Amino acid sequence: MVKKLVALLFASVLMIWLAMPSFAQEGSKKEEAKETPAQEKAEKKASKQARWEGVVTRSNPEKSTLTVRQRSTGAEKTVQYDSSTKWAAAEHHGKATEIDATQVKDGDRIIATGKWEKGGSVLNATNISKRLTQH
């Protein structure tokens, strides 16, 4: 009688243990479904916004471009701007002040955000921030 109870108990524990992964998967699917459309929209927007940070090595006002070298890798990319690009200057964690394109010179450190053109070598900038502190 005791052997039958132990065997029944063992079989029950084994069945529960084998069923656990399927319960866990169902729970995670329910959690994924709880995401609101606003969260999804914010994630999509964040993933579409490109960023390039570095030091201006060449500026070309006629073509409205800046060649920016990334400090960590040394890679260079072209940042293209137009009349709709917003310009700012700020210290690290400081309040930004509005500037214009003529205030960014070779050797300045900038952070540009926007969208990459096909190929990923040119960033069409929507915002360019000149960093006033040196690291």
trRosetta pair geometry for C-beta under 8 A, 3 or more apart (Angstrom, degrees):
i j d omega theta_ij theta_ji phi_ij phi_ji
1 4 5.8 -52 -153 31 31 111
1 5 6.7 28 151 -15 63 105
2 5 5.7 -54 -150 37 35 111
2 6 6.3 34 153 -17 67 106
3 6 5.8 -55 -146 39 31 110
3 7 6.2 32 154 -18 65 109
4 7 5.7 -56 -145 39 30 112
4 8 6.2 31 154 -20 65 107
5 8 5.6 -53 -144 37 30 112
5 9 6.2 32 154 -19 64 106
6 9 5.6 -52 -144 38 30 112
6 10 6.2 33 154 -20 64 107
7 10 5.7 -52 -144 37 30 113
7 11 6.3 31 154 -20 63 107
8 11 5.7 -53 -145 37 29 111
8 12 6.4 32 153 -21 63 106
9 12 5.7 -54 -149 34 30 112
9 13 6.4 28 155 -16 65 106
10 13 5.9 -55 -148 38 30 109
10 14 6.2 31 153 -20 64 109
11 14 5.6 -55 -147 37 30 114
11 15 6.4 32 154 -21 64 105
12 15 5.8 -54 -148 35 30 110
12 16 6.4 26 155 -15 64 106
13 16 5.9 -56 -147 38 31 109
13 17 6.1 32 154 -21 65 110
14 17 5.7 -56 -145 37 28 113
14 18 6.4 25 158 -16 64 108
15 18 6.0 -58 -148 38 28 108
15 19 6.3 21 156 -15 64 113
16 19 5.8 -64 -146 41 30 108
16 20 6.8 53 153 -48 63 92
17 20 5.9 -30 -157 -6 32 119
18 21 7.9 -50 178 19 38 97
19 22 5.8 -61 -168 40 59 111
19 23 6.4 56 141 -21 83 105
20 23 5.8 -61 -150 37 35 109
20 24 6.3 34 157 -20 70 107
21 24 5.6 -55 -146 36 34 113
21 25 6.4 34 157 -20 67 104
22 25 5.8 -51 -147 35 33 111
22 26 6.6 35 154 -19 63 104
23 26 5.8 -54 -150 35 33 112
23 27 6.5 35 152 -21 64 106
24 27 5.7 -55 -152 34 32 114
24 28 6.6 27 155 -16 65 104
25 28 5.9 -55 -148 36 33 107
25 29 6.5 35 154 -20 65 105
26 29 5.7 -55 -151 34 33 113
26 30 6.6 34 152 -19 65 104
27 30 5.7 -54 -152 34 33 111
27 31 6.6 33 150 -19 65 104
28 31 5.4 -49 -148 35 38 114
28 32 6.4 42 152 -21 66 101
29 32 5.6 -50 -149 34 34 113
29 33 6.5 35 152 -20 64 105
30 33 5.6 -54 -150 35 33 113
30 34 6.8 43 149 -31 62 100
31 34 5.6 -48 -157 20 36 117
32 35 6.3 -28 -175 -6 45 111
35 39 4.9 -115 -168 77 89 133
35 40 5.9 97 139 -52 119 92
36 39 4.8 102 57 2 77 100
36 40 7.3 -143 97 -2 44 86
37 40 5.5 -54 -148 39 38 113
37 41 6.1 41 153 -23 69 106
38 41 5.6 -52 -145 36 31 113
38 42 6.3 32 155 -19 64 106
39 42 5.8 -55 -148 36 30 111
39 43 6.4 30 154 -18 64 106
40 43 5.8 -56 -149 37 31 111
40 44 6.4 30 154 -18 65 105
41 44 5.8 -54 -148 36 31 110
41 45 6.3 30 154 -19 64 107
42 45 5.7 -54 -146 37 31 111
42 46 6.3 31 155 -19 65 107
43 46 5.7 -54 -145 37 30 111
43 47 6.3 26 157 -17 64 108
44 47 5.9 -59 -147 38 29 107
44 48 6.4 24 156 -18 65 110
45 48 5.9 -61 -148 37 30 108
45 49 6.5 31 156 -26 65 106
46 49 6.0 -53 -147 28 31 111
48 115 6.9 -18 164 -105 86 100
49 113 5.7 2 179 -174 102 111
49 114 7.6 81 -154 18 66 2
49 115 7.7 -77 -122 -75 36 67
50 113 6.7 159 82 -155 50 57
50 114 5.9 -31 61 77 95 52
50 115 5.7 115 12 -121 114 26
50 116 4.8 120 -72 -32 168 88
50 123 5.8 -144 106 -130 128 107
51 111 6.8 -12 -166 -174 99 92
51 112 7.1 155 -154 85 50 51
51 113 5.1 -17 -98 -101 75 79
52 68 5.9 120 136 85 116 139
52 70 7.2 -98 -166 -76 82 101
52 77 5.3 -100 -144 69 152 140
52 79 6.2 -157 74 -79 133 109
52 111 7.7 166 86 -156 42 49
52 112 5.0 -11 61 61 88 100
52 123 5.1 -149 2 -23 133 161
53 68 7.7 -132 156 158 11 134
53 70 6.7 70 80 -122 62 81
53 71 7.7 -46 119 9 88 97
53 109 7.8 23 -179 180 82 89
53 110 7.2 -153 -139 100 54 50
53 111 4.6 -8 -105 -109 94 77
53 112 7.4 -176 -77 23 46 64
54 68 4.4 128 69 163 109 94
54 69 5.0 -154 162 87 136 37
54 70 4.2 -101 -78 -91 130 36
54 71 5.6 179 -128 -25 77 70
54 77 8.0 126 25 35 140 92
54 109 7.1 -117 145 -142 22 71
54 110 7.2 -10 65 56 48 72
55 68 6.8 153 70 -156 28 69
55 69 5.4 -23 60 60 85 90
55 71 6.4 85 -14 -71 101 89
55 107 6.5 -17 -175 -149 108 29
55 108 7.1 161 -150 84 65 29
55 109 5.4 -40 -93 -94 69 66
55 110 7.8 123 -116 16 23 73
56 59 5.8 15 175 -56 128 98
56 66 5.2 -62 -126 -169 106 114
56 67 7.1 101 -160 70 61 53
56 68 5.8 -40 -94 -98 52 74
56 104 6.4 129 -44 163 161 100
56 105 7.0 163 82 110 140 31
56 106 5.4 -129 112 -122 99 39
56 107 6.5 -37 67 22 86 24
56 108 5.1 17 19 55 119 79
56 109 7.8 -146 -4 -82 78 19
56 110 6.1 54 -46 1 99 118
57 67 5.0 -59 62 100 95 102
57 68 7.0 159 6 -111 84 20
57 69 4.9 65 -37 -17 124 111
57 76 6.6 -51 25 -121 142 122
57 106 6.5 22 -175 -146 18 95
58 66 7.3 163 88 -160 54 47
58 67 4.1 26 50 33 94 119
58 106 6.5 10 -97 -103 27 111
59 65 7.5 177 -153 96 47 54
59 66 5.2 -13 -108 -110 77 77
59 67 7.6 -136 -68 21 37 71
59 104 6.7 158 -104 111 146 91
59 105 6.8 -108 3 -144 147 33
59 106 5.9 -133 -1 -59 99 76
60 63 4.4 8 120 40 122 103
60 64 7.5 -44 97 15 79 15
60 65 4.8 7 55 58 107 90
60 66 7.6 -166 25 -77 69 35
60 67 7.9 57 -7 -18 102 92
61 64 6.9 24 -162 -81 37 47
61 101 6.9 129 -119 132 93 124
61 102 7.6 31 -106 -94 135 70
63 80 7.9 -75 141 -123 88 93
64 80 6.2 64 111 -163 90 72
64 81 5.2 -123 171 69 99 69
64 82 6.1 64 156 -87 157 51
64 101 7.6 -53 -135 -144 79 160
65 78 5.4 -18 -166 -170 120 104
65 79 6.7 143 -160 76 63 49
65 80 5.2 -29 -101 -99 82 67
65 81 7.5 167 -92 16 32 73
66 78 7.3 147 76 -159 43 55
66 79 4.5 -15 61 60 96 104
66 81 7.3 35 -3 -8 101 111
66 104 6.9 -39 -96 127 142 133
66 110 7.1 15 132 41 159 156
66 112 7.6 173 65 -58 128 146
66 128 7.7 108 17 -134 148 146
67 76 5.7 11 178 -175 97 116
67 77 7.6 173 -152 87 58 29
67 78 5.7 -33 -100 -100 67 68
67 79 7.7 -180 -88 18 18 76
68 76 6.8 157 80 -149 38 66
68 77 5.9 -22 62 64 89 77
68 78 7.7 141 16 -113 79 18
68 79 5.4 37 -7 -13 123 117
68 110 6.4 -93 -115 60 132 109
68 112 6.9 -168 -16 5 165 128
69 74 6.3 -16 -174 -155 106 43
69 75 7.2 162 -151 83 61 32
69 76 4.8 -32 -93 -91 72 83
70 73 5.0 17 94 45 122 90
70 74 6.7 -49 72 6 77 11
70 75 4.9 10 30 56 118 81
70 76 7.5 -151 5 -77 75 33
70 77 7.5 46 -33 4 100 101
71 74 8.0 12 -168 -66 16 47
71 109 8.0 0 -48 -124 126 110
77 120 8.0 -68 -125 151 122 68
77 121 6.1 -162 -136 -167 79 49
77 122 7.2 172 179 -93 87 26
77 123 6.1 55 143 -11 127 106
78 121 6.4 39 23 143 97 79
78 122 4.7 -24 77 -109 106 76
78 123 7.1 179 93 23 52 70
79 110 7.6 -115 34 102 169 138
79 112 4.6 -168 -134 -55 140 178
79 114 7.8 128 -150 24 88 135
79 122 7.7 157 -94 -161 19 60
79 123 5.0 -22 -113 67 68 104
79 125 5.2 40 -177 -42 99 125
79 128 6.9 111 154 -101 141 120
80 122 5.6 22 -11 -178 116 108
80 123 6.9 175 23 81 72 48
80 124 5.3 -29 71 -105 104 58
80 125 6.5 179 75 7 44 86
81 85 3.9 -44 -157 -11 100 165
81 101 6.5 176 94 -102 147 124
81 125 4.8 -31 -89 59 81 117
81 128 6.3 -45 -89 -24 135 137
82 85 5.7 128 51 -17 50 99
82 124 7.9 -1 -5 -162 108 92
84 126 7.2 -37 120 -134 97 69
85 101 7.7 70 83 -73 125 108
85 114 8.0 -35 -113 -80 98 130
85 125 5.1 44 -125 104 124 96
85 126 6.3 -160 -119 -153 65 20
85 127 7.0 173 -165 -82 74 20
85 128 6.0 25 169 -2 120 104
86 98 7.9 -74 -172 -128 85 93
86 126 6.8 14 18 151 91 63
86 127 4.9 -18 65 -109 98 74
86 128 7.5 173 86 27 50 62
87 98 6.7 87 85 -165 75 64
87 99 4.8 -90 131 77 112 74
87 100 5.6 124 59 -117 152 22
87 101 6.2 -143 -73 -61 151 54
87 103 7.5 128 157 51 138 110
87 104 7.4 -126 -147 -29 124 120
87 127 7.9 167 -81 -157 28 54
87 128 5.4 -14 -111 68 70 94
87 129 7.8 157 -162 -88 46 38
87 130 7.5 24 -174 -12 90 100
88 96 4.0 7 179 -180 130 124
88 97 6.6 144 -158 70 75 32
88 98 6.0 -49 -103 -102 69 43
88 99 6.4 124 -133 18 15 87
88 127 7.2 -7 11 -168 109 97
88 128 7.5 168 30 90 66 50
88 129 4.8 -18 72 -113 97 79
88 130 7.2 -161 98 25 46 72
89 96 6.7 143 67 -155 32 72
89 97 5.5 -25 60 61 86 87
89 99 4.7 57 -19 -22 107 134
89 103 6.9 -74 -52 125 133 135
89 129 7.1 152 -96 -166 26 63
89 130 4.3 -21 -107 67 83 104
89 131 7.9 -167 -153 -70 63 11
89 132 5.8 75 172 -53 96 107
90 94 5.0 -179 -175 77 85 89
90 95 6.6 -142 -127 104 106 23
90 96 4.0 -55 -63 -95 122 69
90 97 7.0 153 -76 12 68 64
90 129 6.1 -27 24 -170 105 113
90 130 7.7 136 19 75 55 59
90 131 6.9 -33 73 -116 67 51
90 132 6.5 -139 107 4 20 106
91 94 3.5 51 59 6 89 141
91 131 7.6 80 -127 -168 29 65
91 132 4.7 -60 -80 65 67 112
91 133 4.9 76 -149 -34 80 106
92 131 7.1 38 -65 -158 71 106
92 133 4.8 -56 -12 37 98 145
94 132 7.6 -43 49 45 141 122
96 129 6.7 -71 -123 -131 128 111
99 103 4.4 -91 178 56 125 148
99 104 7.5 120 117 -41 133 84
99 130 6.4 -23 45 20 152 128
100 103 5.9 105 61 1 58 102
101 104 6.2 -59 -163 29 46 107
103 130 6.9 -108 115 -12 100 163
104 108 5.3 -131 -155 64 70 154
104 110 6.4 30 -143 -75 130 132
104 128 7.0 -36 -62 138 160 132
104 130 5.4 -152 -97 -82 94 124
105 108 5.4 108 58 -22 61 114
108 130 5.5 -30 169 -144 131 105
108 131 7.8 151 172 48 81 66
109 130 7.3 111 78 -163 54 58
109 131 4.4 -45 97 55 105 112
109 134 7.4 146 -5 -109 137 60
109 135 8.0 92 -94 12 171 96
110 128 5.7 -10 -172 -172 127 92
110 129 6.4 147 -159 77 70 47
110 130 5.5 -38 -99 -99 84 53
110 131 6.6 -173 -95 1 26 85
111 128 7.5 162 81 -155 46 47
111 129 4.7 -10 57 58 93 103
111 131 6.6 74 -13 -44 96 109
112 123 5.8 120 116 109 126 139
112 125 4.5 -68 -167 -110 111 122
112 127 7.0 167 -151 91 48 57
112 128 4.9 -8 -104 -106 84 79
112 129 7.7 -170 -75 23 40 66
113 125 6.8 90 66 -145 35 75
113 126 6.1 -48 100 55 80 90
113 127 4.8 8 50 56 99 101
114 123 5.2 122 63 167 113 89
114 124 4.9 -144 152 92 136 54
114 125 4.2 -136 -32 -115 141 27
114 126 4.5 149 -101 -3 82 77
114 127 7.1 -178 -57 28 80 60
115 123 7.3 158 80 -156 26 65
115 124 5.3 -13 63 57 79 102
115 126 7.6 57 -7 -25 80 108
116 119 7.9 -145 160 69 103 51
116 120 4.8 2 -179 -115 139 60
116 122 7.2 125 -157 79 61 49
116 123 5.7 -41 -96 -101 61 67
116 124 7.7 163 -108 15 10 79
117 120 7.5 -156 70 -62 58 20
117 121 7.3 -44 65 55 103 62
117 122 4.4 8 22 71 125 101
117 123 7.6 -138 -2 -82 79 20
117 124 6.3 96 -51 -26 88 102
119 122 7.5 41 76 16 106 84
125 128 5.2 31 168 -56 147 97
